[in-house]
């Protein structure tokens, strides 16, 4: 598995930097955002270092599918209300102009009772 020595998310996934873990398996790691925008706000990352959606290829399809399925499962477990009255957002920022601050692919899962509107 490819990791980057300079990547904060690689260090979090390896346990070198502490986090408030939500989920972990062989390929994925989920943890609470340190500056949450909403009552529920956690990140899902692949343990493999992929810088962004711009570097995703066909070989990553299964991994991305697992991330999407996990997002829905964990959103409910973390306190989001069920669909259709409840719900959550999945946000993936890509590149500097797309708002990406950490260049390791990550899904923000954001939800919970409003008002938490931030755009």
N, CA, C and O atoms as a MOPAC input file, in Angstrom:
PM7 MOZYME 1SCF
protein

 N      0.85400 1    -1.18400 1     0.00000 1
 C      0.00000 1     0.00000 1     0.00000 1
 C      0.89100 1     1.23500 1     0.00000 1
 O      1.85000 1     1.31900 1     0.76600 1
 N      0.57400 1     2.16400 1    -0.84000 1
 C      1.36200 1     3.37600 1    -0.98900 1
 C      0.91400 1     4.43100 1     0.02900 1
 O     -0.27300 1     4.73800 1     0.13400 1
 N      1.87200 1     4.97900 1     0.77200 1
 C      1.59700 1     6.07700 1     1.69500 1
 C      2.62100 1     7.18000 1     1.43800 1
 O      3.61700 1     6.96400 1     0.74800 1
 N      2.37400 1     8.33700 1     1.98700 1
 C      3.29400 1     9.45500 1     1.85800 1
 C      3.77100 1     9.87100 1     3.24300 1
 O      2.96200 1    10.10500 1     4.14100 1
 N      5.07100 1     9.96200 1     3.41100 1
 C      5.64500 1    10.33200 1     4.70400 1
 C      5.25600 1    11.73900 1     5.15100 1
 O      5.25400 1    12.03400 1     6.34600 1
 N      4.92700 1    12.61000 1     4.19100 1
 C      4.60700 1    14.00100 1     4.51600 1
 C      3.11400 1    14.26300 1     4.63600 1
 O      2.71200 1    15.40600 1     4.85400 1
 N      2.28200 1    13.23900 1     4.49900 1
 C      0.83300 1    13.42500 1     4.46400 1
 C      0.22000 1    13.24200 1     5.85300 1
 O      0.37700 1    12.19000 1     6.47300 1
 N     -0.47200 1    14.26200 1     6.33100 1
 C     -1.09700 1    14.19000 1     7.65600 1
 C     -2.15300 1    13.08200 1     7.71500 1
 O     -2.28500 1    12.42600 1     8.74900 1
 N     -2.90800 1    12.85800 1     6.63100 1
 C     -3.92900 1    11.81600 1     6.64800 1
 C     -3.31000 1    10.42200 1     6.63200 1
 O     -3.86200 1     9.50500 1     7.24000 1
 N     -2.18700 1    10.24100 1     5.95600 1
 C     -1.47700 1     8.95600 1     6.02000 1
 C     -1.02000 1     8.69900 1     7.45900 1
 O     -1.08700 1     7.57000 1     7.94500 1
 N     -0.55900 1     9.75000 1     8.13100 1
 C     -0.11100 1     9.61800 1     9.52300 1
 C     -1.28300 1     9.32000 1    10.45100 1
 O     -1.13800 1     8.54300 1    11.39500 1
 N     -2.43600 1     9.92400 1    10.19900 1
 C     -3.62700 1     9.63600 1    11.00200 1
 C     -4.05900 1     8.18900 1    10.79900 1
 O     -4.35100 1     7.48700 1    11.76700 1
 N     -4.10100 1     7.74000 1     9.54300 1
 C     -4.53000 1     6.36600 1     9.25200 1
 C     -3.58900 1     5.33600 1     9.85700 1
 O     -4.02800 1     4.24800 1    10.23200 1
 N     -2.30900 1     5.65700 1     9.95700 1
 C     -1.33700 1     4.71600 1    10.52300 1
 C     -1.31100 1     4.74900 1    12.04900 1
 O     -0.70600 1     3.88000 1    12.67700 1
 N     -1.96600 1     5.74900 1    12.65200 1
 C     -1.96300 1     5.88600 1    14.10300 1
 C     -0.83500 1     6.75400 1    14.63100 1
 O     -0.72100 1     6.93900 1    15.84200 1
 N      0.00500 1     7.29200 1    13.74700 1
 C      1.11400 1     8.14000 1    14.17600 1
 C      0.62100 1     9.48300 1    14.72600 1
 O      1.28000 1    10.09600 1    15.56500 1
 N     -0.54000 1     9.93200 1    14.24700 1
 C     -1.19800 1    11.13800 1    14.76800 1
 C     -2.55700 1    10.69800 1    15.29300 1
 O     -3.31200 1    10.04300 1    14.57600 1
 N     -2.87900 1    11.05100 1    16.54000 1
 C     -4.16800 1    10.61700 1    17.09900 1
 C     -5.35700 1    11.27100 1    16.41300 1
 O     -5.26900 1    12.38400 1    15.89600 1
 N     -6.46800 1    10.55100 1    16.42300 1
 C     -7.73000 1    11.06100 1    15.87900 1
 C     -8.86600 1    10.41000 1    16.65400 1
 O     -8.67000 1     9.45100 1    17.40000 1
 N    -10.04600 1    10.95500 1    16.45600 1
 C    -11.24100 1    10.35800 1    17.04400 1
 C    -11.83800 1     9.43400 1    15.98000 1
 O    -12.63500 1     9.85400 1    15.14100 1
 N    -11.43200 1     8.17200 1    16.04000 1
 C    -11.77300 1     7.20000 1    15.00900 1
 C    -13.25200 1     6.85700 1    15.02300 1
 O    -13.86500 1     6.68700 1    16.07700 1
 N    -13.81000 1     6.75900 1    13.81200 1
 C    -15.19400 1     6.35600 1    13.60000 1
 C    -15.24000 1     4.92400 1    13.07400 1
 O    -16.12900 1     4.15000 1    13.42900 1
 N    -14.26100 1     4.57600 1    12.21500 1
 C    -14.27900 1     3.27100 1    11.54200 1
 C    -12.88500 1     2.98200 1    10.99000 1
 O    -12.13700 1     3.89200 1    10.63400 1
 N    -12.55400 1     1.68000 1    10.92800 1
 C    -11.30500 1     1.28100 1    10.29300 1
 C    -11.42000 1    -0.14200 1     9.78300 1
 O    -11.98000 1    -1.01200 1    10.45000 1
 N    -10.87900 1    -0.37300 1     8.57900 1
 C    -10.69000 1    -1.71900 1     8.06500 1
 C     -9.35100 1    -1.73400 1     7.32200 1
 O     -8.55600 1    -0.80700 1     7.48100 1
 N     -9.09000 1    -2.74900 1     6.52700 1
 C     -7.79800 1    -2.85800 1     5.84700 1
 C     -7.53600 1    -1.74700 1     4.83800 1
 O     -6.38200 1    -1.39100 1     4.59900 1
 N     -8.59800 1    -1.19000 1     4.23800 1
 C     -8.44300 1    -0.19700 1     3.17300 1
 C     -8.88600 1     1.21300 1     3.53000 1
 O     -8.41800 1     2.18000 1     2.92900 1
 N     -9.78500 1     1.34200 1     4.50300 1
 C    -10.41600 1     2.62900 1     4.79200 1
 C    -10.26900 1     3.02200 1     6.25300 1
 O    -10.14500 1     2.17600 1     7.13900 1
 N    -10.28700 1     4.32600 1     6.47600 1
 C    -10.22700 1     4.87500 1     7.83200 1
 C    -11.18200 1     6.06000 1     7.86800 1
 O    -11.18100 1     6.88400 1     6.95400 1
 N    -11.98800 1     6.15300 1     8.90400 1
 C    -12.90800 1     7.27600 1     9.08000 1
 C    -12.68600 1     7.88500 1    10.45900 1
 O    -12.48200 1     7.17500 1    11.44400 1
 N    -12.72900 1     9.21500 1    10.50700 1
 C    -12.48300 1     9.91500 1    11.77300 1
 C    -13.20700 1    11.25600 1    11.77900 1
 O    -13.52800 1    11.80700 1    10.72600 1
 N    -13.45900 1    11.77200 1    12.97900 1
 C    -14.16900 1    13.04000 1    13.12700 1
 C    -13.30300 1    14.21000 1    12.65300 1
 O    -12.09400 1    14.23800 1    12.88100 1
 N    -13.94300 1    15.16600 1    11.99200 1
 C    -13.26500 1    16.38000 1    11.55500 1
 C    -12.89400 1    17.21100 1    12.78100 1
 O    -13.67100 1    17.30400 1    13.73200 1
 N    -11.70600 1    17.81400 1    12.75500 1
 C    -11.28100 1    18.59800 1    13.92800 1
 C    -11.96000 1    19.96600 1    13.99500 1
 O    -11.95400 1    20.61000 1    15.04400 1
 N    -12.54600 1    20.41200 1    12.88000 1
 C    -13.29700 1    21.67600 1    12.86500 1
 C    -14.65600 1    21.40500 1    12.21800 1
 O    -14.88800 1    21.80300 1    11.07700 1
 N    -15.54900 1    20.73600 1    12.93400 1
 C    -16.81800 1    20.31200 1    12.31300 1
 C    -17.71400 1    21.47800 1    11.92400 1
 O    -17.80000 1    22.49000 1    12.61900 1
 N    -18.38100 1    21.29800 1    10.77900 1
 C    -19.34600 1    22.27200 1    10.27500 1
 C    -20.75300 1    21.96800 1    10.73800 1
 O    -21.64800 1    22.80100 1    10.59300 1
 N    -20.96200 1    20.78700 1    11.29300 1
 C    -22.31400 1    20.33000 1    11.60700 1
 C    -22.25100 1    19.37300 1    12.78000 1
 O    -21.16500 1    18.94500 1    13.17400 1
 N    -23.41100 1    19.02900 1    13.34900 1
 C    -23.42100 1    18.06500 1    14.45400 1
 C    -22.75000 1    16.73000 1    14.09200 1
 O    -22.11800 1    16.09700 1    14.93700 1
 N    -22.89400 1    16.31500 1    12.83800 1
 C    -22.19600 1    15.12100 1    12.34300 1
 C    -21.24400 1    15.60000 1    11.25100 1
 O    -21.68100 1    16.17400 1    10.25300 1
 N    -19.95500 1    15.37000 1    11.43500 1
 C    -18.96200 1    15.73600 1    10.41500 1
 C    -17.74000 1    14.85300 1    10.61800 1
 O    -16.96600 1    15.03500 1    11.55700 1
 N    -17.58900 1    13.90300 1     9.72100 1
 C    -16.42500 1    13.02500 1     9.76400 1
 C    -15.87800 1    12.85400 1     8.35800 1
 O    -16.53900 1    13.17800 1     7.37100 1
 N    -14.66100 1    12.34100 1     8.28800 1
 C    -13.98800 1    12.12100 1     7.01700 1
 C    -13.79900 1    10.62500 1     6.80100 1
 O    -13.58800 1     9.87000 1     7.75000 1
 N    -13.87700 1    10.21300 1     5.55300 1
 C    -13.52500 1     8.85000 1     5.16600 1
 C    -12.36200 1     8.96200 1     4.19400 1
 O    -12.44300 1     9.68100 1     3.19800 1
 N    -11.27700 1     8.24800 1     4.48700 1
 C    -10.10200 1     8.27100 1     3.62400 1
 C     -9.69400 1     6.85300 1     3.26700 1
 O     -9.90700 1     5.92500 1     4.04700 1
 N     -9.10600 1     6.68200 1     2.08400 1
 C     -8.45700 1     5.40900 1     1.81100 1
 C     -7.11200 1     5.39700 1     2.53500 1
 O     -6.47300 1     6.44300 1     2.65800 1
 N     -6.67900 1     4.25400 1     3.00700 1
 C     -5.35500 1     4.17500 1     3.62200 1
 C     -4.26500 1     4.33800 1     2.56100 1
 O     -3.17700 1     4.83300 1     2.85500 1
 N     -4.55700 1     3.92600 1     1.34500 1
 C     -3.64500 1     4.13200 1     0.22900 1
 C     -3.60200 1     5.62400 1    -0.07800 1
 O     -4.64400 1     6.27700 1    -0.12300 1
 N     -2.42100 1     6.16100 1    -0.28600 1
 C     -2.30700 1     7.58800 1    -0.58200 1
 C     -2.69300 1     7.85000 1    -2.03000 1
 O     -1.96100 1     7.50300 1    -2.95700 1
 N     -3.84800 1     8.46300 1    -2.20600 1
 C     -4.31500 1     8.95900 1    -3.49400 1
 C     -4.49100 1    10.45900 1    -3.27300 1
 O     -5.29700 1    10.85100 1    -2.42900 1
 N     -3.76800 1    11.31100 1    -4.00000 1
 C     -3.81600 1    12.74700 1    -3.69800 1
 C     -5.19300 1    13.39000 1    -3.82600 1
 O     -5.53900 1    14.24600 1    -3.01100 1
 N     -5.99100 1    13.00300 1    -4.82500 1
 C     -7.29600 1    13.63700 1    -5.01200 1
 C     -8.12200 1    12.84000 1    -6.00000 1
 O     -7.66300 1    11.82900 1    -6.53100 1
 N     -9.35200 1    13.29900 1    -6.24900 1
 C    -10.19500 1    12.67800 1    -7.27700 1
 C     -9.55100 1    12.78600 1    -8.65600 1
 O     -9.85200 1    11.98000 1    -9.53700 1
 N     -8.67600 1    13.76100 1    -8.85700 1
 C     -8.01400 1    13.94100 1   -10.15700 1
 C     -7.07200 1    12.77400 1   -10.47100 1
 O     -6.74100 1    12.55600 1   -11.63600 1
 N     -6.64000 1    12.03100 1    -9.47100 1
 C     -5.74800 1    10.89400 1    -9.67600 1
 C     -6.47300 1     9.55200 1    -9.64400 1
 O     -5.83000 1     8.50900 1    -9.75600 1
 N     -7.78100 1     9.55700 1    -9.49500 1
 C     -8.55100 1     8.32000 1    -9.43100 1
 C     -8.68100 1     7.73400 1   -10.83300 1
 O     -8.95700 1     8.44700 1   -11.79800 1
 N     -8.48000 1     6.43400 1   -10.92500 1
 C     -8.62200 1     5.73900 1   -12.20100 1
 C     -9.57500 1     4.56800 1   -12.06300 1
 O    -10.11200 1     4.32400 1   -10.98200 1
 N     -9.79000 1     3.83600 1   -13.15900 1
 C    -10.70100 1     2.68200 1   -13.13900 1
 C    -10.33400 1     1.64800 1   -12.06900 1
 O    -11.20600 1     0.96200 1   -11.53800 1
 N     -9.05500 1     1.54300 1   -11.76100 1
 C     -8.61200 1     0.58500 1   -10.74400 1
 C     -9.09000 1     0.94400 1    -9.34000 1
 O     -9.00600 1     0.11600 1    -8.43200 1
 N     -9.58500 1     2.15600 1    -9.14800 1
 C    -10.06600 1     2.60400 1    -7.83700 1
 C    -11.58200 1     2.50500 1    -7.69200 1
 O    -12.12300 1     2.87800 1    -6.65100 1
 N    -12.26900 1     2.01300 1    -8.70700 1
 C    -13.73100 1     1.96800 1    -8.69300 1
 C    -14.31100 1     1.23500 1    -7.49900 1
 O    -15.24300 1     1.72400 1    -6.86100 1
 N    -13.77400 1     0.07900 1    -7.19300 1
 C    -14.27500 1    -0.70600 1    -6.05900 1
 C    -14.06100 1     0.03500 1    -4.74000 1
 O    -14.94200 1     0.04500 1    -3.87900 1
 N    -12.90300 1     0.64700 1    -4.58400 1
 C    -12.58700 1     1.39800 1    -3.36800 1
 C    -13.55300 1     2.57000 1    -3.18500 1
 O    -14.06100 1     2.79100 1    -2.08600 1
 N    -13.80900 1     3.32400 1    -4.26500 1
 C    -14.73400 1     4.45400 1    -4.18100 1
 C    -16.15200 1     3.98600 1    -3.86700 1
 O    -16.87000 1     4.63500 1    -3.10600 1
 N    -16.55100 1     2.86800 1    -4.44800 1
 C    -17.86500 1     2.30600 1    -4.13500 1
 C    -17.98000 1     1.95100 1    -2.66700 1
 O    -19.00200 1     2.22200 1    -2.03800 1
 N    -16.94200 1     1.34900 1    -2.11900 1
 C    -16.95300 1     1.01500 1    -0.68700 1
 C    -17.03600 1     2.27500 1     0.17000 1
 O    -17.71800 1     2.28500 1     1.19500 1
 N    -16.34600 1     3.33900 1    -0.24600 1
 C    -16.38800 1     4.60100 1     0.50300 1
 C    -17.80500 1     5.17900 1     0.51100 1
 O    -18.26800 1     5.67500 1     1.53700 1
 N    -18.48600 1     5.11500 1    -0.62400 1
 C    -19.84900 1     5.65400 1    -0.71200 1
 C    -20.81800 1     4.84500 1     0.15500 1
 O    -21.64500 1     5.42100 1     0.86200 1
 N    -20.71900 1     3.53200 1     0.10300 1
 C    -21.59500 1     2.68000 1     0.92100 1
 C    -21.32200 1     2.92300 1     2.39900 1
 O    -22.24800 1     3.02700 1     3.20400 1
 N    -20.04800 1     3.01200 1     2.74500 1
 C    -19.67700 1     3.25000 1     4.13800 1
 C    -20.17700 1     4.60600 1     4.62400 1
 O    -20.58700 1     4.73400 1     5.77800 1
 N    -20.14900 1     5.62200 1     3.76000 1
 C    -20.62800 1     6.96100 1     4.14100 1
 C    -22.07000 1     6.90400 1     4.62200 1
 O    -22.40500 1     7.48400 1     5.65500 1
 N    -22.92100 1     6.21000 1     3.88200 1
 C    -24.33000 1     6.12100 1     4.26300 1
 C    -24.50300 1     5.36900 1     5.58300 1
 O    -25.27800 1     5.79000 1     6.44100 1
 N    -23.79900 1     4.28200 1     5.74200 1
 C    -23.88200 1     3.48300 1     6.97400 1
 C    -23.40900 1     4.28300 1     8.18600 1
 O    -24.08800 1     4.33300 1     9.21100 1
 N    -22.24500 1     4.90400 1     8.05800 1
 C    -21.67700 1     5.64200 1     9.18800 1
 C    -22.46700 1     6.91100 1     9.50000 1
 O    -22.54900 1     7.31400 1    10.66000 1
 N    -23.04800 1     7.54600 1     8.48100 1
 C    -23.85200 1     8.74800 1     8.72700 1
 C    -24.97600 1     8.43200 1     9.70500 1
 O    -25.21800 1     9.19200 1    10.64200 1
 N    -25.65300 1     7.32800 1     9.49200 1
 C    -26.73300 1     6.93400 1    10.41100 1
 C    -26.18000 1     6.58900 1    11.79200 1
 O    -26.73500 1     7.00000 1    12.81100 1
 N    -25.08800 1     5.83500 1    11.81800 1
 C    -24.48800 1     5.44500 1    13.10000 1
 C    -24.00700 1     6.65100 1    13.90100 1
 O    -24.02000 1     6.62500 1    15.13200 1
 N    -23.58500 1     7.70300 1    13.21100 1
 C    -23.04700 1     8.88600 1    13.88300 1
 C    -24.11900 1     9.91100 1    14.26200 1
 O    -23.81100 1    10.91800 1    14.89900 1
 N    -25.37500 1     9.66200 1    13.87600 1
 C    -26.45100 1    10.52700 1    14.35700 1
 C    -27.28200 1    11.23000 1    13.30900 1
 O    -28.18100 1    11.99400 1    13.66300 1
 N    -27.02000 1    11.00600 1    12.03400 1
 C    -27.87700 1    11.60100 1    11.00500 1
 C    -29.22400 1    10.89700 1    11.01500 1
 O    -29.30100 1     9.68400 1    11.21500 1
 N    -30.27000 1    11.65600 1    10.80100 1
 C    -31.61400 1    11.08800 1    10.74000 1
 C    -31.81200 1    10.38700 1     9.39700 1
 O    -31.20300 1    10.77300 1     8.39900 1
 N    -32.66100 1     9.35800 1     9.37100 1
 C    -32.85000 1     8.58800 1     8.13800 1
 C    -33.53000 1     9.38500 1     7.02100 1
 O    -34.27800 1    10.33000 1     7.26900 1
 N    -33.24800 1     8.97800 1     5.81000 1
 C    -33.87500 1     9.48300 1     4.59600 1
 C    -35.34600 1     9.09800 1     4.61800 1
 O    -35.65000 1     8.00100 1     5.08700 1
 N    -36.28000 1     9.91500 1     4.14600 1
 C    -36.10100 1    11.14300 1     3.38400 1
 C    -36.11400 1    12.41800 1     4.21700 1
 O    -35.64900 1    13.45200 1     3.73600 1
 N    -36.62900 1    12.39000 1     5.44800 1
 C    -36.68100 1    13.63200 1     6.24000 1
 C    -35.29300 1    14.03900 1     6.71200 1
 O    -34.98100 1    15.22900 1     6.76800 1
 N    -34.47300 1    13.08100 1     7.04600 1
 C    -33.10800 1    13.35500 1     7.47700 1
 C    -32.19700 1    13.41200 1     6.27700 1
 O    -32.60500 1    13.80500 1     5.18400 1
 N    -30.96000 1    13.01700 1     6.48900 1
 C    -30.01700 1    12.96000 1     5.38500 1
 C    -28.65400 1    13.48700 1     5.76500 1
 O    -28.38100 1    13.77600 1     6.93000 1
 N    -27.80500 1    13.60800 1     4.76500 1
 C    -26.42200 1    14.03900 1     4.95500 1
 C    -25.87200 1    14.48800 1     3.61000 1
 O    -26.48600 1    14.26600 1     2.56600 1
 N    -24.70300 1    15.12300 1     3.65300 1
 C    -23.98200 1    15.51400 1     2.44700 1
 C    -22.68300 1    14.72900 1     2.38100 1
 O    -22.08000 1    14.41100 1     3.40600 1
 N    -22.26500 1    14.42400 1     1.16800 1
 C    -20.92500 1    13.89600 1     0.92500 1
 C    -20.23200 1    14.94300 1     0.06300 1
 O    -20.68700 1    15.24800 1    -1.03900 1
 N    -19.13400 1    15.48900 1     0.56400 1
 C    -18.40700 1    16.53700 1    -0.13500 1
 C    -16.98900 1    16.04400 1    -0.39500 1
 O    -16.30900 1    15.56100 1     0.51000 1
 N    -16.55100 1    16.17600 1    -1.65700 1
 C    -15.19000 1    15.81300 1    -2.02600 1
 C    -14.56500 1    17.01300 1    -2.72400 1
 O    -14.88000 1    17.29000 1    -3.88200 1
 N    -13.69100 1    17.71900 1    -2.03800 1
 C    -12.98900 1    18.84800 1    -2.63100 1
 C    -11.79300 1    18.31400 1    -3.42300 1
 O    -11.10300 1    17.39800 1    -2.97600 1
 N    -11.55600 1    18.89200 1    -4.59600 1
 C    -10.46900 1    18.42800 1    -5.45000 1
 C     -9.63400 1    19.60000 1    -5.92800 1
 O    -10.13600 1    20.48400 1    -6.62300 1
 N     -8.36800 1    19.61100 1    -5.55800 1
 C     -7.44000 1    20.65600 1    -5.96700 1
 C     -7.64000 1    21.95100 1    -5.19600 1
 O     -8.64100 1    22.13900 1    -4.50600 1
 N     -6.67700 1    22.82300 1    -5.32900 1
 C     -6.69400 1    24.09100 1    -4.60800 1
 C     -7.93200 1    24.91700 1    -4.94000 1
 O     -8.58700 1    25.43800 1    -4.03700 1
 N     -8.25800 1    25.04200 1    -6.21900 1
 C     -9.43700 1    25.82000 1    -6.60800 1
 C    -10.73300 1    25.14300 1    -6.17300 1
 O    -11.76400 1    25.80400 1    -6.05000 1
 N    -10.69000 1    23.84400 1    -5.94100 1
 C    -11.86200 1    23.11300 1    -5.46100 1
 C    -11.98200 1    23.10900 1    -3.94400 1
 O    -12.89800 1    22.49500 1    -3.39600 1
 N    -11.06600 1    23.78500 1    -3.26300 1
 C    -11.14300 1    23.89600 1    -1.80600 1
 C    -10.41200 1    22.79100 1    -1.04800 1
 O    -10.56400 1    22.68400 1     0.16900 1
 N     -9.62500 1    21.97000 1    -1.73700 1
 C     -8.91600 1    20.88400 1    -1.06300 1
 C     -7.73600 1    21.44600 1    -0.28900 1
 O     -6.88100 1    22.12300 1    -0.85900 1
 N     -7.68800 1    21.16400 1     1.01500 1
 C     -6.60400 1    21.65000 1     1.86400 1
 C     -5.57800 1    20.56500 1     2.14600 1
 O     -4.38500 1    20.85600 1     2.23700 1
 N     -6.01700 1    19.32300 1     2.28700 1
 C     -5.11600 1    18.19300 1     2.49700 1
 C     -5.15300 1    17.35100 1     1.22500 1
 O     -6.21400 1    16.88500 1     0.81000 1
 N     -4.00500 1    17.16300 1     0.62300 1
 C     -3.94800 1    16.46700 1    -0.66200 1
 C     -3.80000 1    14.96000 1    -0.46900 1
 O     -2.78900 1    14.34300 1    -0.80400 1
 N     -4.86300 1    14.41700 1     0.08800 1
 C     -5.09100 1    12.97900 1     0.25400 1
 C     -6.59800 1    12.84200 1     0.07600 1
 O     -7.36800 1    13.48200 1     0.79300 1
 N     -7.02000 1    12.02100 1    -0.86100 1
 C     -8.44600 1    11.86500 1    -1.13800 1
 C     -9.23500 1    11.66700 1     0.15300 1
 O     -8.87900 1    10.82900 1     0.98100 1
 N    -10.30300 1    12.43700 1     0.32100 1
 C    -11.15200 1    12.27200 1     1.49200 1
 C    -12.56800 1    12.73500 1     1.18100 1
 O    -12.78600 1    13.70000 1     0.44800 1
 N    -13.51500 1    12.02100 1     1.76000 1
 C    -14.92400 1    12.37500 1     1.68600 1
 C    -15.31100 1    12.99700 1     3.01500 1
 O    -15.09900 1    12.39900 1     4.07000 1
 N    -15.88100 1    14.20400 1     2.96900 1
 C    -16.51400 1    14.78900 1     4.15800 1
 C    -17.94200 1    14.25900 1     4.19000 1
 O    -18.65200 1    14.34600 1     3.18800 1
 N    -18.36600 1    13.71900 1     5.30500 1
 C    -19.76000 1    13.32300 1     5.50000 1
 C    -20.29900 1    14.27100 1     6.55700 1
 O    -19.82400 1    14.29200 1     7.69200 1
 N    -21.31000 1    15.06600 1     6.16200 1
 C    -21.78800 1    16.17800 1     6.98300 1
 C    -23.30400 1    16.07600 1     7.11400 1
 O    -24.00400 1    15.92200 1     6.11300 1
 N    -23.81300 1    16.16100 1     8.33900 1
 C    -25.25400 1    16.10500 1     8.52100 1
 C    -25.66400 1    16.41900 1     9.93800 1
 O    -24.86800 1    16.90300 1    10.74200 1
 N    -26.90600 1    16.14100 1    10.22800 1
 C    -27.46800 1    16.43100 1    11.52900 1
 C    -28.44100 1    17.58600 1    11.42700 1
 O    -28.58400 1    18.21900 1    10.38100 1
 N    -29.10000 1    17.84100 1    12.53000 1
 C    -30.11300 1    18.90000 1    12.55900 1
 C    -29.49200 1    20.24700 1    12.20100 1
 O    -28.40100 1    20.57900 1    12.66500 1
 N    -30.18100 1    21.00500 1    11.39000 1
 C    -29.73800 1    22.35000 1    11.02000 1
 C    -30.10800 1    23.31100 1    12.13500 1
 O    -30.90000 1    22.88100 1    12.97400 1
 N    -29.66300 1    24.52000 1    12.26300 1
 C    -28.98800 1    25.33600 1    11.26400 1
 C    -27.46900 1    25.21400 1    11.32600 1
 O    -26.84200 1    25.64600 1    12.29300 1
 N    -26.90100 1    24.64100 1    10.31700 1
 C    -25.44600 1    24.56600 1    10.19400 1
 C    -25.00500 1    24.95800 1     8.79600 1
 O    -23.90700 1    24.61200 1     8.36100 1
 N    -25.85200 1    25.67100 1     8.10800 1
 C    -25.57500 1    26.03000 1     6.72100 1
 C    -24.26200 1    26.79900 1     6.59200 1
 O    -24.07500 1    27.84600 1     7.21200 1
 N    -23.36800 1    26.26600 1     5.78200 1
 C    -22.09500 1    26.92400 1     5.49400 1
 C    -21.81900 1    26.95200 1     4.01600 1
 O    -20.69600 1    27.25400 1     3.61300 1
 N    -22.77600 1    26.65500 1     3.20700 1
 C    -22.55600 1    26.70600 1     1.76700 1
 C    -22.52600 1    25.35500 1     1.11500 1
 O    -22.34900 1    25.25900 1    -0.09900 1

